[in-house]
Amino acid sequence: MQTALTLHMTLHQTNHPMNILFLCTGNSCRSVLSEGTFNHLAPEGWQAISAGSQPTGTLHPRAVALLHRKGISTEGYYSKSWDDLPVTPDIVVTVCGSAAGETCPAYLGPVLRTHWGLDDPGHVVGTDEQIEAAFERTYAIILARMHAFLALPLEELQADRNRFKTELDRIGTLLP
């Protein structure tokens, strides 16, 4: 794991701010956890947003509580449709999982796309401890992937979209 100073220096190797869209079907849990975590770690001028192809209209209370426990603000976050995006993303990351046979929405547009599949902890059934453990595990995966993304040599990769896509796809397989 890189130190904060090294990570900060790596992040500022690029002058181009990025808009990242974390996309899933409901936009209540995984995409919101990803949005909050990215925005908490990213340099000024970079922004993550989340959306869903069929938003539930509410954020999962356990996802919001987890982000707050980690010191991550959710101010202004809400479950929204991908039809209502305030900006055009540079990168779209789908976070739908395969365990429940989910169909990931396919974002159309001239953007770099990658898939970082995550099983939905909001669908876990069990004791409070088992459910909380599933949320913590999902957050740990997201955190590891965010650190890997933010450590990339972004200035180099922006000049080589194929290599950038390969790196993004690799990150989607990482586990803590």
Disulfide bonds with the S-S distance in Angstrom:
none
